[in-house]
Amino acid sequence: MSAATPKGRPWRSIAFRLALYYGVLLLLTMVVVLAIFYVQMVGVLSARIDQQAKQDLKRLEAHARHYGEASLQQEIRNLLSDGVDSQTEIVILTDAQGHMLVGNASIQPQRSLSTLGLRELQVQRDGRTLSGRVAVARLESSHMLIVGSDMEALRDIEQRFMRASLSAVVIVVILALSGSAGFRRLVDERAASIRRTLQQVAAGDMGQRIPLPNQDDEFTRLGRDINKMLDQVEHLMDGVRHVSNTIAHNLRTPLTRVLLQLRSASHLSGIEQQRLLERAEQEVQDLGTVFEKLLQIAELETGMRRQEFTAVDLEALLAEIEDLYAPVAEDAEGTLQVQLQGQPRVLADADLLASALANLVENALKYACQQAGGRITITAQVDGHTGLVDLRVQDNGPGVPPERMSQLTQRFFRAHERLPGHGLGLSSVQAIVSLHDGLLDFANLHPGFEVRLQLPAAA
């Protein structure tokens, strides 16, 4: 079933919602900016109108004091006829009862003004009633002098600004919706190839991979990571199939032998029967050992033992290894030596690390001590370049054929099949090293073989 967003329900797409949220945020930002700009613009224009009205009022008051009100009336007529700001200016001189003596407008309704200073006032001019911003003063003769400007120009600017702002808001809303739909479509197209590939993988086609375009964007990097994950999953699945087939192959023969021995023993008695039963018991014990090692490897690969890591002193650990295996090497007319530089300490599980070293030493003993003169050397030091503890187990045995080197850590693989073993020792070592975030390398020494472990050093 397709995981695409159903048509007609774009809000179910997270890409659409994110783009829409961004559009809403952009819209709110624009509204805030426009509101601030509007308040600042209206404030500046109103302040200019008030300042002009106060200056004109002071000038006319000063004229009345120096030349009298008759000259003031003539000055008002001259002011109104000079052609400057004639469309907006308001100049009125009334008596104490509010009757106009001279001016270009009349107060609506006609009355005597009681509030002086700056104020808004309804006036009638040229047959039109309009609102004016005026400064009012009472003269010595009790006449009222009113000077200012009508607010029509400011109101017109406000209306134009509001219409332009509303248009901008509508445009932003349309762009936000169309952009959200386009962004959703783009994301759906880029995600479609990922969904198709994952659906094919879920259906069992493990070889499918996400096609990667040339550009290096977020979807390309995500596709690259998913492809790496699918490679790893396919590798693990192949490993599981290989292990299953190998387990079935390796267990079928000993189980068949046990069955035949038990059947033969049922027809025998005495010493022959006892001998067959003992061989069957040994076979069953070997099978138990195989299963135990497989379970240990599985546990290590899950990382369940990581919480038990502590600082491990390699000097003490290798001394125990030497005490345990040096006599074994001597019995086989060989030698085992431990060489340390400094006092290396690793962050590890001591039991697991000891198990890994024991596996490596036992392998070295098996190959190097096939004849007299076998030599095994264990060295440990801190690598100054990487900051890791470098552990090496070297022997002078036959080594490993180069073409088989890459298979050494595979379960049930044995480089020399003529020698006894289950082929799980190095698999266990690899699992332990991986659990410790370390590195495991192999090399032929001509003659001899070297296993190198690099583990994180403890503080």
TAHU-V221869 format. One line per field, one symbol per residue. psi: psi as a letter, one per 30 degrees, with the letter a starting at -180 (. if undefined). A space follows every 50 residues. Layout:
BEGIN
psi->???
END
This chain:
BEGIN
psi->kkglkkkfifffkeeeeeeeeeeeeeeeeeeeeeeeeeeeeeeeeeeeee eeeeeeeeeeeeeeeeflfeeeeeeeeeefgfgkhfffkkkkjlaffgkk elaglkkklklkkfklaklkkklkkhgkklkljlkkkklfgglkkkkall geeeeeeeeeeeeeeeeeeeeeeeeeeeeeeeeeeeeeeefeeeeeeeee efffiffklkkklekiaeeeeeeeeeeeeeeeeeeeeeeeeeeeeeeeef feeeeeeeeeeeeeffgllbeeeeeeeeeeeeeeeeeeeeeeeeeeeeee ffgfgefgklkkjfeeefeeeeeefeeeeeeghalkkkkkjaikkljlje eeeeeeeeeeeeeeeeefgflkgkkkkklklkjfefglkjkkjklhafak keffefgegkkgkkejfflllfgfefeeeeeeeeeghakklkkkfilakk kkkjlkkl.
END
